[in-house]
Amino acid sequence: MPEIWPALNSMQVDDENRLWISTIVEDFDIYEWWLLEESGELITRFEWPRDELIEVVRNGYMYTRETDEETGLQQIVRYKIVMDEV
């Protein structure tokens, strides 16, 4: 687990019962996300910008809420999730 306190920012479960945990790191611009199997086994970790909030993960896509810094307008952005086999 991270050495920063508090260690966790948020947790959510996707439609495949995987646990998505955003952890707080020293860099205030990002979160480090941990993706865990239902069993608790770590699948992967990745960094994601704090200002691009992950709202939901469903059907192989991650949906984020992003805000345009100039206009303040928000939009939902969809990202395809691709995991390489090891």
PyMOL Python script that loads the backbone (N, CA, C, O; Angstrom):
from pymol import cmd

cmd.read_pdbstr("""\
ATOM      1  N   MET A   1       0.838  -1.186   0.000  1.00  0.00           N
ATOM      2  CA  MET A   1       0.000   0.000   0.000  1.00  0.00           C
ATOM      3  C   MET A   1       0.883   1.250   0.000  1.00  0.00           C
ATOM      4  O   MET A   1       2.033   1.211   0.437  1.00  0.00           O
ATOM      5  N   PRO A   2       0.335   2.342  -0.489  1.00  0.00           N
ATOM      6  CA  PRO A   2       1.099   3.593  -0.498  1.00  0.00           C
ATOM      7  C   PRO A   2       1.486   4.031   0.911  1.00  0.00           C
ATOM      8  O   PRO A   2       0.828   3.670   1.887  1.00  0.00           O
ATOM      9  N   GLU A   3       2.561   4.813   1.004  1.00  0.00           N
ATOM     10  CA  GLU A   3       3.029   5.299   2.295  1.00  0.00           C
ATOM     11  C   GLU A   3       2.454   6.670   2.639  1.00  0.00           C
ATOM     12  O   GLU A   3       2.757   7.210   3.703  1.00  0.00           O
ATOM     13  N   ILE A   4       1.638   7.236   1.770  1.00  0.00           N
ATOM     14  CA  ILE A   4       1.003   8.535   1.991  1.00  0.00           C
ATOM     15  C   ILE A   4      -0.296   8.309   2.767  1.00  0.00           C
ATOM     16  O   ILE A   4      -0.977   7.306   2.551  1.00  0.00           O
ATOM     17  N   TRP A   5      -0.648   9.233   3.670  1.00  0.00           N
ATOM     18  CA  TRP A   5      -1.885   9.096   4.426  1.00  0.00           C
ATOM     19  C   TRP A   5      -2.793  10.266   4.110  1.00  0.00           C
ATOM     20  O   TRP A   5      -2.307  11.396   4.146  1.00  0.00           O
ATOM     21  N   PRO A   6      -4.068  10.094   3.805  1.00  0.00           N
ATOM     22  CA  PRO A   6      -4.719   8.795   3.686  1.00  0.00           C
ATOM     23  C   PRO A   6      -4.255   8.077   2.430  1.00  0.00           C
ATOM     24  O   PRO A   6      -3.894   8.714   1.440  1.00  0.00           O
ATOM     25  N   ALA A   7      -4.265   6.771   2.470  1.00  0.00           N
ATOM     26  CA  ALA A   7      -3.736   5.977   1.363  1.00  0.00           C
ATOM     27  C   ALA A   7      -4.725   5.857   0.209  1.00  0.00           C
ATOM     28  O   ALA A   7      -4.315   5.815  -0.951  1.00  0.00           O
ATOM     29  N   LEU A   8      -6.012   5.802   0.510  1.00  0.00           N
ATOM     30  CA  LEU A   8      -7.020   5.570  -0.522  1.00  0.00           C
ATOM     31  C   LEU A   8      -7.871   6.804  -0.751  1.00  0.00           C
ATOM     32  O   LEU A   8      -8.198   7.535   0.183  1.00  0.00           O
ATOM     33  N   ASN A   9      -8.226   7.026  -2.017  1.00  0.00           N
ATOM     34  CA  ASN A   9      -9.134   8.105  -2.365  1.00  0.00           C
ATOM     35  C   ASN A   9     -10.542   7.566  -2.615  1.00  0.00           C
ATOM     36  O   ASN A   9     -11.515   8.091  -2.074  1.00  0.00           O
ATOM     37  N   SER A  10     -10.648   6.515  -3.435  1.00  0.00           N
ATOM     38  CA  SER A  10     -11.969   5.970  -3.750  1.00  0.00           C
ATOM     39  C   SER A  10     -11.853   4.509  -4.155  1.00  0.00           C
ATOM     40  O   SER A  10     -10.776   4.015  -4.490  1.00  0.00           O
ATOM     41  N   MET A  11     -13.004   3.830  -4.114  1.00  0.00           N
ATOM     42  CA  MET A  11     -13.092   2.437  -4.554  1.00  0.00           C
ATOM     43  C   MET A  11     -14.402   2.263  -5.307  1.00  0.00           C
ATOM     44  O   MET A  11     -15.417   2.874  -4.969  1.00  0.00           O
ATOM     45  N   GLN A  12     -14.364   1.423  -6.331  1.00  0.00           N
ATOM     46  CA  GLN A  12     -15.585   1.067  -7.039  1.00  0.00           C
ATOM     47  C   GLN A  12     -15.438  -0.319  -7.634  1.00  0.00           C
ATOM     48  O   GLN A  12     -14.326  -0.803  -7.845  1.00  0.00           O
ATOM     49  N   VAL A  13     -16.566  -0.951  -7.904  1.00  0.00           N
ATOM     50  CA  VAL A  13     -16.585  -2.296  -8.463  1.00  0.00           C
ATOM     51  C   VAL A  13     -17.147  -2.204  -9.872  1.00  0.00           C
ATOM     52  O   VAL A  13     -18.152  -1.533 -10.106  1.00  0.00           O
ATOM     53  N   ASP A  14     -16.483  -2.892 -10.822  1.00  0.00           N
ATOM     54  CA  ASP A  14     -16.981  -2.871 -12.194  1.00  0.00           C
ATOM     55  C   ASP A  14     -17.963  -4.020 -12.419  1.00  0.00           C
ATOM     56  O   ASP A  14     -18.277  -4.762 -11.488  1.00  0.00           O
ATOM     57  N   ASP A  15     -18.443  -4.166 -13.646  1.00  0.00           N
ATOM     58  CA  ASP A  15     -19.444  -5.181 -13.966  1.00  0.00           C
ATOM     59  C   ASP A  15     -18.881  -6.598 -14.006  1.00  0.00           C
ATOM     60  O   ASP A  15     -19.634  -7.552 -14.203  1.00  0.00           O
ATOM     61  N   GLU A  16     -17.569  -6.753 -13.823  1.00  0.00           N
ATOM     62  CA  GLU A  16     -16.948  -8.076 -13.733  1.00  0.00           C
ATOM     63  C   GLU A  16     -16.485  -8.358 -12.305  1.00  0.00           C
ATOM     64  O   GLU A  16     -15.669  -9.250 -12.074  1.00  0.00           O
ATOM     65  N   ASN A  17     -17.011  -7.590 -11.351  1.00  0.00           N
ATOM     66  CA  ASN A  17     -16.690  -7.716  -9.919  1.00  0.00           C
ATOM     67  C   ASN A  17     -15.218  -7.491  -9.604  1.00  0.00           C
ATOM     68  O   ASN A  17     -14.700  -8.013  -8.616  1.00  0.00           O
ATOM     69  N   ARG A  18     -14.549  -6.716 -10.443  1.00  0.00           N
ATOM     70  CA  ARG A  18     -13.175  -6.312 -10.139  1.00  0.00           C
ATOM     71  C   ARG A  18     -13.227  -5.021  -9.339  1.00  0.00           C
ATOM     72  O   ARG A  18     -14.108  -4.186  -9.542  1.00  0.00           O
ATOM     73  N   LEU A  19     -12.277  -4.868  -8.431  1.00  0.00           N
ATOM     74  CA  LEU A  19     -12.226  -3.699  -7.560  1.00  0.00           C
ATOM     75  C   LEU A  19     -11.224  -2.691  -8.111  1.00  0.00           C
ATOM     76  O   LEU A  19     -10.065  -3.031  -8.352  1.00  0.00           O
ATOM     77  N   TRP A  20     -11.668  -1.455  -8.309  1.00  0.00           N
ATOM     78  CA  TRP A  20     -10.846  -0.347  -8.785  1.00  0.00           C
ATOM     79  C   TRP A  20     -10.608   0.576  -7.604  1.00  0.00           C
ATOM     80  O   TRP A  20     -11.559   1.114  -7.037  1.00  0.00           O
ATOM     81  N   ILE A  21      -9.343   0.766  -7.222  1.00  0.00           N
ATOM     82  CA  ILE A  21      -8.992   1.576  -6.056  1.00  0.00           C
ATOM     83  C   ILE A  21      -8.053   2.695  -6.496  1.00  0.00           C
ATOM     84  O   ILE A  21      -7.006   2.434  -7.089  1.00  0.00           O
ATOM     85  N   SER A  22      -8.428   3.936  -6.206  1.00  0.00           N
ATOM     86  CA  SER A  22      -7.506   5.047  -6.477  1.00  0.00           C
ATOM     87  C   SER A  22      -6.752   5.351  -5.193  1.00  0.00           C
ATOM     88  O   SER A  22      -7.348   5.568  -4.138  1.00  0.00           O
ATOM     89  N   THR A  23      -5.428   5.362  -5.302  1.00  0.00           N
ATOM     90  CA  THR A  23      -4.572   5.610  -4.143  1.00  0.00           C
ATOM     91  C   THR A  23      -3.915   6.979  -4.281  1.00  0.00           C
ATOM     92  O   THR A  23      -3.669   7.460  -5.386  1.00  0.00           O
ATOM     93  N   ILE A  24      -3.644   7.582  -3.152  1.00  0.00           N
ATOM     94  CA  ILE A  24      -3.039   8.911  -3.115  1.00  0.00           C
ATOM     95  C   ILE A  24      -1.520   8.767  -3.109  1.00  0.00           C
ATOM     96  O   ILE A  24      -0.951   8.033  -2.301  1.00  0.00           O
ATOM     97  N   VAL A  25      -0.880   9.483  -4.030  1.00  0.00           N
ATOM     98  CA  VAL A  25       0.581   9.459  -4.135  1.00  0.00           C
ATOM     99  C   VAL A  25       1.110  10.876  -3.922  1.00  0.00           C
ATOM    100  O   VAL A  25       0.333  11.823  -3.801  1.00  0.00           O
ATOM    101  N   GLU A  26       2.414  11.011  -3.876  1.00  0.00           N
ATOM    102  CA  GLU A  26       3.022  12.325  -3.617  1.00  0.00           C
ATOM    103  C   GLU A  26       2.738  13.346  -4.713  1.00  0.00           C
ATOM    104  O   GLU A  26       2.665  14.543  -4.436  1.00  0.00           O
ATOM    105  N   ASP A  27       2.576  12.890  -5.951  1.00  0.00           N
ATOM    106  CA  ASP A  27       2.286  13.778  -7.078  1.00  0.00           C
ATOM    107  C   ASP A  27       0.806  14.177  -7.026  1.00  0.00           C
ATOM    108  O   ASP A  27      -0.070  13.330  -7.204  1.00  0.00           O
ATOM    109  N   PHE A  28       0.527  15.456  -6.783  1.00  0.00           N
ATOM    110  CA  PHE A  28      -0.844  15.919  -6.626  1.00  0.00           C
ATOM    111  C   PHE A  28      -1.626  15.966  -7.937  1.00  0.00           C
ATOM    112  O   PHE A  28      -2.817  16.275  -7.927  1.00  0.00           O
ATOM    113  N   ASP A  29      -0.980  15.666  -9.062  1.00  0.00           N
ATOM    114  CA  ASP A  29      -1.668  15.695 -10.351  1.00  0.00           C
ATOM    115  C   ASP A  29      -2.265  14.353 -10.740  1.00  0.00           C
ATOM    116  O   ASP A  29      -3.071  14.287 -11.668  1.00  0.00           O
ATOM    117  N   ILE A  30      -1.886  13.279 -10.048  1.00  0.00           N
ATOM    118  CA  ILE A  30      -2.332  11.942 -10.439  1.00  0.00           C
ATOM    119  C   ILE A  30      -2.813  11.136  -9.230  1.00  0.00           C
ATOM    120  O   ILE A  30      -2.522  11.459  -8.079  1.00  0.00           O
ATOM    121  N   TYR A  31      -3.554  10.081  -9.539  1.00  0.00           N
ATOM    122  CA  TYR A  31      -3.814   8.996  -8.596  1.00  0.00           C
ATOM    123  C   TYR A  31      -3.145   7.766  -9.180  1.00  0.00           C
ATOM    124  O   TYR A  31      -3.015   7.645 -10.398  1.00  0.00           O
ATOM    125  N   GLU A  32      -2.722   6.858  -8.321  1.00  0.00           N
ATOM    126  CA  GLU A  32      -2.295   5.547  -8.791  1.00  0.00           C
ATOM    127  C   GLU A  32      -3.481   4.616  -8.562  1.00  0.00           C
ATOM    128  O   GLU A  32      -3.949   4.449  -7.436  1.00  0.00           O
ATOM    129  N   TRP A  33      -3.949   4.024  -9.633  1.00  0.00           N
ATOM    130  CA  TRP A  33      -5.090   3.116  -9.560  1.00  0.00           C
ATOM    131  C   TRP A  33      -4.599   1.681  -9.465  1.00  0.00           C
ATOM    132  O   TRP A  33      -3.667   1.283 -10.163  1.00  0.00           O
ATOM    133  N   TRP A  34      -5.236   0.914  -8.596  1.00  0.00           N
ATOM    134  CA  TRP A  34      -4.979  -0.513  -8.455  1.00  0.00           C
ATOM    135  C   TRP A  34      -6.239  -1.233  -8.922  1.00  0.00           C
ATOM    136  O   TRP A  34      -7.349  -0.887  -8.517  1.00  0.00           O
ATOM    137  N   LEU A  35      -6.059  -2.235  -9.774  1.00  0.00           N
ATOM    138  CA  LEU A  35      -7.172  -3.051 -10.249  1.00  0.00           C
ATOM    139  C   LEU A  35      -6.992  -4.457  -9.691  1.00  0.00           C
ATOM    140  O   LEU A  35      -5.980  -5.111  -9.942  1.00  0.00           O
ATOM    141  N   LEU A  36      -7.990  -4.916  -8.927  1.00  0.00           N
ATOM    142  CA  LEU A  36      -7.901  -6.207  -8.249  1.00  0.00           C
ATOM    143  C   LEU A  36      -9.002  -7.149  -8.715  1.00  0.00           C
ATOM    144  O   LEU A  36     -10.130  -6.728  -8.971  1.00  0.00           O
ATOM    145  N   GLU A  37      -8.656  -8.434  -8.822  1.00  0.00           N
ATOM    146  CA  GLU A  37      -9.655  -9.471  -9.061  1.00  0.00           C
ATOM    147  C   GLU A  37     -10.575  -9.550  -7.852  1.00  0.00           C
ATOM    148  O   GLU A  37     -10.255  -9.027  -6.785  1.00  0.00           O
ATOM    149  N   GLU A  38     -11.710 -10.201  -8.022  1.00  0.00           N
ATOM    150  CA  GLU A  38     -12.642 -10.400  -6.912  1.00  0.00           C
ATOM    151  C   GLU A  38     -11.962 -11.120  -5.747  1.00  0.00           C
ATOM    152  O   GLU A  38     -12.323 -10.911  -4.589  1.00  0.00           O
ATOM    153  N   SER A  39     -10.974 -11.972  -6.056  1.00  0.00           N
ATOM    154  CA  SER A  39     -10.228 -12.721  -5.040  1.00  0.00           C
ATOM    155  C   SER A  39      -9.246 -11.838  -4.269  1.00  0.00           C
ATOM    156  O   SER A  39      -8.724 -12.247  -3.232  1.00  0.00           O
ATOM    157  N   GLY A  40      -8.993 -10.622  -4.778  1.00  0.00           N
ATOM    158  CA  GLY A  40      -8.028  -9.724  -4.155  1.00  0.00           C
ATOM    159  C   GLY A  40      -6.680  -9.715  -4.859  1.00  0.00           C
ATOM    160  O   GLY A  40      -5.797  -8.937  -4.498  1.00  0.00           O
ATOM    161  N   GLU A  41      -6.516 -10.574  -5.862  1.00  0.00           N
ATOM    162  CA  GLU A  41      -5.259 -10.626  -6.620  1.00  0.00           C
ATOM    163  C   GLU A  41      -5.101  -9.356  -7.462  1.00  0.00           C
ATOM    164  O   GLU A  41      -6.034  -8.929  -8.142  1.00  0.00           O
ATOM    165  N   LEU A  42      -3.913  -8.766  -7.403  1.00  0.00           N
ATOM    166  CA  LEU A  42      -3.624  -7.560  -8.172  1.00  0.00           C
ATOM    167  C   LEU A  42      -3.523  -7.897  -9.656  1.00  0.00           C
ATOM    168  O   LEU A  42      -2.741  -8.763 -10.049  1.00  0.00           O
ATOM    169  N   ILE A  43      -4.315  -7.211 -10.478  1.00  0.00           N
ATOM    170  CA  ILE A  43      -4.256  -7.383 -11.932  1.00  0.00           C
ATOM    171  C   ILE A  43      -3.236  -6.416 -12.516  1.00  0.00           C
ATOM    172  O   ILE A  43      -2.362  -6.812 -13.287  1.00  0.00           O
ATOM    173  N   THR A  44      -3.355  -5.145 -12.144  1.00  0.00           N
ATOM    174  CA  THR A  44      -2.448  -4.122 -12.661  1.00  0.00           C
ATOM    175  C   THR A  44      -2.546  -2.858 -11.814  1.00  0.00           C
ATOM    176  O   THR A  44      -3.457  -2.697 -11.002  1.00  0.00           O
ATOM    177  N   ARG A  45      -1.586  -1.976 -12.025  1.00  0.00           N
ATOM    178  CA  ARG A  45      -1.604  -0.630 -11.447  1.00  0.00           C
ATOM    179  C   ARG A  45      -1.329   0.344 -12.581  1.00  0.00           C
ATOM    180  O   ARG A  45      -0.593   0.030 -13.517  1.00  0.00           O
ATOM    181  N   PHE A  46      -1.921   1.522 -12.494  1.00  0.00           N
ATOM    182  CA  PHE A  46      -1.662   2.547 -13.507  1.00  0.00           C
ATOM    183  C   PHE A  46      -1.901   3.922 -12.902  1.00  0.00           C
ATOM    184  O   PHE A  46      -2.620   4.064 -11.913  1.00  0.00           O
ATOM    185  N   GLU A  47      -1.289   4.929 -13.509  1.00  0.00           N
ATOM    186  CA  GLU A  47      -1.465   6.312 -13.073  1.00  0.00           C
ATOM    187  C   GLU A  47      -2.509   6.981 -13.956  1.00  0.00           C
ATOM    188  O   GLU A  47      -2.570   6.743 -15.162  1.00  0.00           O
ATOM    189  N   TRP A  48      -3.332   7.827 -13.327  1.00  0.00           N
ATOM    190  CA  TRP A  48      -4.382   8.522 -14.067  1.00  0.00           C
ATOM    191  C   TRP A  48      -4.521   9.932 -13.494  1.00  0.00           C
ATOM    192  O   TRP A  48      -4.433  10.112 -12.280  1.00  0.00           O
ATOM    193  N   PRO A  49      -4.740  10.941 -14.355  1.00  0.00           N
ATOM    194  CA  PRO A  49      -4.857  12.321 -13.871  1.00  0.00           C
ATOM    195  C   PRO A  49      -6.003  12.493 -12.871  1.00  0.00           C
ATOM    196  O   PRO A  49      -7.097  11.966 -13.071  1.00  0.00           O
ATOM    197  N   ARG A  50      -5.741  13.224 -11.810  1.00  0.00           N
ATOM    198  CA  ARG A  50      -6.768  13.474 -10.791  1.00  0.00           C
ATOM    199  C   ARG A  50      -7.946  14.261 -11.348  1.00  0.00           C
ATOM    200  O   ARG A  50      -9.072  14.113 -10.874  1.00  0.00           O
ATOM    201  N   ASP A  51      -7.693  15.099 -12.354  1.00  0.00           N
ATOM    202  CA  ASP A  51      -8.778  15.932 -12.880  1.00  0.00           C
ATOM    203  C   ASP A  51      -9.624  15.225 -13.935  1.00  0.00           C
ATOM    204  O   ASP A  51     -10.521  15.838 -14.514  1.00  0.00           O
ATOM    205  N   GLU A  52      -9.353  13.945 -14.194  1.00  0.00           N
ATOM    206  CA  GLU A  52     -10.166  13.144 -15.108  1.00  0.00           C
ATOM    207  C   GLU A  52     -10.798  12.018 -14.290  1.00  0.00           C
ATOM    208  O   GLU A  52     -10.319  10.884 -14.305  1.00  0.00           O
ATOM    209  N   LEU A  53     -11.871  12.341 -13.583  1.00  0.00           N
ATOM    210  CA  LEU A  53     -12.483  11.422 -12.632  1.00  0.00           C
ATOM    211  C   LEU A  53     -13.063  10.187 -13.315  1.00  0.00           C
ATOM    212  O   LEU A  53     -13.846  10.305 -14.257  1.00  0.00           O
ATOM    213  N   ILE A  54     -12.681   9.010 -12.843  1.00  0.00           N
ATOM    214  CA  ILE A  54     -13.257   7.768 -13.351  1.00  0.00           C
ATOM    215  C   ILE A  54     -14.609   7.590 -12.674  1.00  0.00           C
ATOM    216  O   ILE A  54     -14.686   7.403 -11.460  1.00  0.00           O
ATOM    217  N   GLU A  55     -15.668   7.650 -13.468  1.00  0.00           N
ATOM    218  CA  GLU A  55     -17.029   7.571 -12.936  1.00  0.00           C
ATOM    219  C   GLU A  55     -17.535   6.138 -12.865  1.00  0.00           C
ATOM    220  O   GLU A  55     -18.130   5.735 -11.865  1.00  0.00           O
ATOM    221  N   VAL A  56     -17.299   5.363 -13.927  1.00  0.00           N
ATOM    222  CA  VAL A  56     -17.824   3.998 -13.977  1.00  0.00           C
ATOM    223  C   VAL A  56     -17.001   3.189 -14.973  1.00  0.00           C
ATOM    224  O   VAL A  56     -16.423   3.732 -15.915  1.00  0.00           O
ATOM    225  N   VAL A  57     -16.962   1.871 -14.742  1.00  0.00           N
ATOM    226  CA  VAL A  57     -16.304   0.944 -15.663  1.00  0.00           C
ATOM    227  C   VAL A  57     -17.323  -0.139 -15.995  1.00  0.00           C
ATOM    228  O   VAL A  57     -17.785  -0.859 -15.109  1.00  0.00           O
ATOM    229  N   ARG A  58     -17.674  -0.253 -17.280  1.00  0.00           N
ATOM    230  CA  ARG A  58     -18.681  -1.209 -17.724  1.00  0.00           C
ATOM    231  C   ARG A  58     -18.384  -1.664 -19.150  1.00  0.00           C
ATOM    232  O   ARG A  58     -17.927  -0.882 -19.984  1.00  0.00           O
ATOM    233  N   ASN A  59     -18.652  -2.948 -19.417  1.00  0.00           N
ATOM    234  CA  ASN A  59     -18.598  -3.496 -20.778  1.00  0.00           C
ATOM    235  C   ASN A  59     -17.287  -3.213 -21.501  1.00  0.00           C
ATOM    236  O   ASN A  59     -17.285  -2.943 -22.702  1.00  0.00           O
ATOM    237  N   GLY A  60     -16.176  -3.272 -20.779  1.00  0.00           N
ATOM    238  CA  GLY A  60     -14.871  -3.078 -21.394  1.00  0.00           C
ATOM    239  C   GLY A  60     -14.478  -1.628 -21.624  1.00  0.00           C
ATOM    240  O   GLY A  60     -13.498  -1.354 -22.317  1.00  0.00           O
ATOM    241  N   TYR A  61     -15.234  -0.698 -21.050  1.00  0.00           N
ATOM    242  CA  TYR A  61     -14.932   0.724 -21.198  1.00  0.00           C
ATOM    243  C   TYR A  61     -14.871   1.403 -19.831  1.00  0.00           C
ATOM    244  O   TYR A  61     -15.578   1.030 -18.895  1.00  0.00           O
ATOM    245  N   MET A  62     -14.012   2.400 -19.747  1.00  0.00           N
ATOM    246  CA  MET A  62     -13.903   3.243 -18.566  1.00  0.00           C
ATOM    247  C   MET A  62     -14.450   4.617 -18.957  1.00  0.00           C
ATOM    248  O   MET A  62     -14.022   5.204 -19.951  1.00  0.00           O
ATOM    249  N   TYR A  63     -15.391   5.119 -18.174  1.00  0.00           N
ATOM    250  CA  TYR A  63     -16.011   6.413 -18.443  1.00  0.00           C
ATOM    251  C   TYR A  63     -15.498   7.432 -17.432  1.00  0.00           C
ATOM    252  O   TYR A  63     -15.543   7.205 -16.222  1.00  0.00           O
ATOM    253  N   THR A  64     -15.015   8.548 -17.944  1.00  0.00           N
ATOM    254  CA  THR A  64     -14.477   9.589 -17.072  1.00  0.00           C
ATOM    255  C   THR A  64     -15.270  10.880 -17.248  1.00  0.00           C
ATOM    256  O   THR A  64     -15.914  11.098 -18.274  1.00  0.00           O
ATOM    257  N   ARG A  65     -15.210  11.725 -16.231  1.00  0.00           N
ATOM    258  CA  ARG A  65     -15.786  13.068 -16.307  1.00  0.00           C
ATOM    259  C   ARG A  65     -14.619  14.037 -16.354  1.00  0.00           C
ATOM    260  O   ARG A  65     -13.817  14.105 -15.422  1.00  0.00           O
ATOM    261  N   GLU A  66     -14.529  14.784 -17.443  1.00  0.00           N
ATOM    262  CA  GLU A  66     -13.409  15.695 -17.637  1.00  0.00           C
ATOM    263  C   GLU A  66     -13.928  17.119 -17.807  1.00  0.00           C
ATOM    264  O   GLU A  66     -14.964  17.341 -18.434  1.00  0.00           O
ATOM    265  N   THR A  67     -13.201  18.077 -17.243  1.00  0.00           N
ATOM    266  CA  THR A  67     -13.608  19.481 -17.270  1.00  0.00           C
ATOM    267  C   THR A  67     -12.630  20.289 -18.108  1.00  0.00           C
ATOM    268  O   THR A  67     -11.418  20.217 -17.900  1.00  0.00           O
ATOM    269  N   ASP A  68     -13.158  21.061 -19.058  1.00  0.00           N
ATOM    270  CA  ASP A  68     -12.342  21.966 -19.859  1.00  0.00           C
ATOM    271  C   ASP A  68     -11.908  23.120 -18.962  1.00  0.00           C
ATOM    272  O   ASP A  68     -12.751  23.818 -18.398  1.00  0.00           O
ATOM    273  N   GLU A  69     -10.603  23.324 -18.826  1.00  0.00           N
ATOM    274  CA  GLU A  69     -10.081  24.353 -17.916  1.00  0.00           C
ATOM    275  C   GLU A  69     -10.485  25.765 -18.323  1.00  0.00           C
ATOM    276  O   GLU A  69     -10.672  26.626 -17.463  1.00  0.00           O
ATOM    277  N   GLU A  70     -10.622  26.010 -19.616  1.00  0.00           N
ATOM    278  CA  GLU A  70     -10.951  27.360 -20.084  1.00  0.00           C
ATOM    279  C   GLU A  70     -12.426  27.696 -19.926  1.00  0.00           C
ATOM    280  O   GLU A  70     -12.772  28.802 -19.510  1.00  0.00           O
ATOM    281  N   THR A  71     -13.300  26.742 -20.257  1.00  0.00           N
ATOM    282  CA  THR A  71     -14.741  27.026 -20.261  1.00  0.00           C
ATOM    283  C   THR A  71     -15.460  26.510 -19.021  1.00  0.00           C
ATOM    284  O   THR A  71     -16.546  26.986 -18.689  1.00  0.00           O
ATOM    285  N   GLY A  72     -14.858  25.537 -18.334  1.00  0.00           N
ATOM    286  CA  GLY A  72     -15.521  24.922 -17.186  1.00  0.00           C
ATOM    287  C   GLY A  72     -16.543  23.871 -17.575  1.00  0.00           C
ATOM    288  O   GLY A  72     -17.169  23.263 -16.707  1.00  0.00           O
ATOM    289  N   LEU A  73     -16.720  23.649 -18.881  1.00  0.00           N
ATOM    290  CA  LEU A  73     -17.684  22.650 -19.343  1.00  0.00           C
ATOM    291  C   LEU A  73     -17.163  21.248 -19.062  1.00  0.00           C
ATOM    292  O   LEU A  73     -15.974  20.965 -19.209  1.00  0.00           O
ATOM    293  N   GLN A  74     -18.086  20.377 -18.654  1.00  0.00           N
ATOM    294  CA  GLN A  74     -17.720  18.993 -18.381  1.00  0.00           C
ATOM    295  C   GLN A  74     -18.236  18.102 -19.495  1.00  0.00           C
ATOM    296  O   GLN A  74     -19.260  18.377 -20.120  1.00  0.00           O
ATOM    297  N   GLN A  75     -17.493  17.021 -19.725  1.00  0.00           N
ATOM    298  CA  GLN A  75     -17.938  16.030 -20.693  1.00  0.00           C
ATOM    299  C   GLN A  75     -17.585  14.646 -20.190  1.00  0.00           C
ATOM    300  O   GLN A  75     -16.641  14.471 -19.420  1.00  0.00           O
ATOM    301  N   ILE A  76     -18.361  13.660 -20.637  1.00  0.00           N
ATOM    302  CA  ILE A  76     -18.076  12.264 -20.332  1.00  0.00           C
ATOM    303  C   ILE A  76     -17.247  11.723 -21.489  1.00  0.00           C
ATOM    304  O   ILE A  76     -17.618  11.873 -22.654  1.00  0.00           O
ATOM    305  N   VAL A  77     -16.119  11.090 -21.159  1.00  0.00           N
ATOM    306  CA  VAL A  77     -15.221  10.535 -22.170  1.00  0.00           C
ATOM    307  C   VAL A  77     -15.124   9.035 -21.934  1.00  0.00           C
ATOM    308  O   VAL A  77     -14.984   8.585 -20.796  1.00  0.00           O
ATOM    309  N   ARG A  78     -15.200   8.259 -23.019  1.00  0.00           N
ATOM    310  CA  ARG A  78     -15.152   6.801 -22.933  1.00  0.00           C
ATOM    311  C   ARG A  78     -13.805   6.303 -23.438  1.00  0.00           C
ATOM    312  O   ARG A  78     -13.352   6.689 -24.515  1.00  0.00           O
ATOM    313  N   TYR A  79     -13.164   5.432 -22.640  1.00  0.00           N
ATOM    314  CA  TYR A  79     -11.885   4.824 -23.004  1.00  0.00           C
ATOM    315  C   TYR A  79     -12.049   3.311 -23.063  1.00  0.00           C
ATOM    316  O   TYR A  79     -12.632   2.710 -22.160  1.00  0.00           O
ATOM    317  N   LYS A  80     -11.540   2.699 -24.119  1.00  0.00           N
ATOM    318  CA  LYS A  80     -11.534   1.237 -24.243  1.00  0.00           C
ATOM    319  C   LYS A  80     -10.455   0.681 -23.331  1.00  0.00           C
ATOM    320  O   LYS A  80      -9.333   1.188 -23.316  1.00  0.00           O
ATOM    321  N   ILE A  81     -10.782  -0.359 -22.569  1.00  0.00           N
ATOM    322  CA  ILE A  81      -9.816  -0.997 -21.678  1.00  0.00           C
ATOM    323  C   ILE A  81      -9.164  -2.154 -22.422  1.00  0.00           C
ATOM    324  O   ILE A  81      -9.845  -3.070 -22.884  1.00  0.00           O
ATOM    325  N   VAL A  82      -7.846  -2.105 -22.533  1.00  0.00           N
ATOM    326  CA  VAL A  82      -7.086  -3.164 -23.190  1.00  0.00           C
ATOM    327  C   VAL A  82      -6.024  -3.638 -22.212  1.00  0.00           C
ATOM    328  O   VAL A  82      -5.187  -2.855 -21.761  1.00  0.00           O
ATOM    329  N   MET A  83      -6.064  -4.931 -21.885  1.00  0.00           N
ATOM    330  CA  MET A  83      -5.063  -5.497 -20.980  1.00  0.00           C
ATOM    331  C   MET A  83      -4.289  -6.562 -21.730  1.00  0.00           C
ATOM    332  O   MET A  83      -4.863  -7.494 -22.294  1.00  0.00           O
ATOM    333  N   ASP A  84      -2.975  -6.405 -21.725  1.00  0.00           N
ATOM    334  CA  ASP A  84      -2.116  -7.377 -22.388  1.00  0.00           C
ATOM    335  C   ASP A  84      -2.003  -8.631 -21.542  1.00  0.00           C
ATOM    336  O   ASP A  84      -1.944  -8.560 -20.315  1.00  0.00           O
ATOM    337  N   GLU A  85      -1.973  -9.781 -22.207  1.00  0.00           N
ATOM    338  CA  GLU A  85      -1.736 -11.042 -21.511  1.00  0.00           C
ATOM    339  C   GLU A  85      -0.264 -11.124 -21.142  1.00  0.00           C
ATOM    340  O   GLU A  85       0.599 -10.701 -21.911  1.00  0.00           O
ATOM    341  N   VAL A  86       0.018 -11.664 -19.979  1.00  0.00           N
ATOM    342  CA  VAL A  86       1.403 -11.774 -19.520  1.00  0.00           C
ATOM    343  C   VAL A  86       1.929 -13.156 -19.805  1.00  0.00           C
ATOM    344  O   VAL A  86       3.082 -13.454 -19.493  1.00  0.00           O
TER     345      VAL A  86
END
""", "prot")
cmd.dss("prot")
cmd.show_as("cartoon", "prot")
cmd.util.cbc("prot")
cmd.orient("prot")
